[in-house]
């Protein structure tokens, strides 16, 4: 075992830029000014034209690109799944309302429960 310390970035290819996301979602890419994109997307949220919660949009536009070189070189780390696979799994989870599950605590343990269960 090696004696490595500190934080490591872990990420996977491909970079999920707007073109790649449009392809994954089977959507048409509409060029738009970066200053117009957030208010335009937010205006569609209450009308259910943008099928994601607002917080996800804010997160997506603020994600930095990560350099995983150190994790690969010092730890021998390699991703098992592509960023495109992980993104589609997230989208399917949102669509299937997987986010409605919540942690409910009981003395001495936490229990994961779905919505509607007691």
C-alpha positions in Angstrom: 0.0 0.0 0.0 1.4 3.4 -0.9 1.6 6.3 1.5 -0.5 8.9 -0.4 -2.3 11.7 1.3 -4.7 14.5 0.5 -7.7 15.0 -1.7 -8.1 13.4 -5.1 -10.4 14.3 -7.9 -12.5 11.5 -9.3 -14.5 12.0 -12.5 -15.1 10.2 -15.8 -15.2 11.0 -19.5 -16.8 12.3 -21.6 -17.0 15.9 -20.5 -20.8 16.7 -20.3 -20.9 19.9 -22.4 -24.2 21.2 -23.8 -23.7 19.4 -27.1 -23.2 16.0 -25.4 -26.1 16.6 -23.0 -28.4 17.4 -26.0 -27.3 14.2 -27.7 -27.9 12.1 -24.6 -31.3 13.5 -24.1 -32.3 13.4 -27.7 -32.9 17.2 -27.5 -32.2 20.0 -29.9 -29.4 22.3 -28.9 -30.5 26.0 -28.9 -27.5 28.4 -28.8 -28.1 31.0 -26.1 -26.2 33.7 -24.4 -24.8 32.6 -21.0 -26.5 35.6 -19.4 -29.9 34.5 -20.8 -29.7 30.8 -20.1 -30.4 30.8 -16.3 -33.4 33.1 -16.3 -34.8 31.4 -19.4 -34.5 28.0 -17.8 -35.9 29.2 -14.5 -39.0 30.7 -16.3 -39.7 27.2 -17.6 -39.5 25.5 -14.2 -42.9 26.5 -12.8 -44.6 25.6 -16.1 -42.9 22.2 -16.1 -41.2 22.9 -19.4 -37.8 22.2 -17.8 -38.2 18.8 -16.2 -35.7 19.2 -13.4 -35.7 20.9 -10.0 -34.1 24.4 -10.0 -31.3 23.3 -7.7 -30.1 20.8 -10.3 -29.8 23.5 -12.9 -27.8 25.7 -10.6 -25.5 22.8 -9.8 -25.0 21.9 -13.4 -23.9 25.3 -14.6 -21.4 25.6 -11.7 -19.6 22.3 -12.0 -15.9 22.7 -12.6 -13.9 20.3 -14.9 -11.8 18.0 -12.7 -8.3 16.8 -13.5 -8.0 13.1 -12.3 -4.4 12.7 -13.2 -3.2 12.5 -9.6 -5.8 9.8 -8.7 -4.8 7.8 -11.8 -1.1 8.1 -11.2 -0.8 7.7 -7.4 -3.8 5.4 -6.8 -4.1 3.6 -10.1 -7.7 4.7 -10.1 -9.8 4.3 -13.2 -13.6 5.0 -13.6 -15.8 2.0 -14.1 -18.6 4.0 -15.7 -18.7 6.8 -18.1 -20.0 10.3 -17.2 -22.7 9.8 -19.8 -23.9 6.6 -18.1 -24.0 8.3 -14.7 -25.9 11.3 -16.1 -28.5 9.1 -17.7 -28.9 7.1 -14.5 -29.5 10.4 -12.6 -32.0 11.6 -15.2 -33.9 8.3 -15.0 -33.9 8.5 -11.2 -35.3 12.0 -11.3 -37.9 10.9 -13.8 -38.9 7.9 -11.7 -39.2 10.2 -8.6 -36.3 8.3 -6.8 -35.6 11.6 -5.0 -38.7 11.3 -3.0 -37.1 8.7 -0.8 -35.9 10.1 2.5 -34.0 9.2 5.6 -36.1 8.6 8.6 -34.3 8.1 11.9 -35.0 5.7 14.6 -33.2 5.3 17.9 -29.7 3.9 17.1 -30.2 3.7 13.3 -31.3 5.4 10.1 -33.9 3.9 7.9 -34.4 4.7 4.2 -38.0 4.9 3.4 -39.9 5.7 0.2 -42.6 8.3 -0.1 -45.9 6.9 1.1 -44.4 4.3 3.4 -44.5 4.7 7.1 
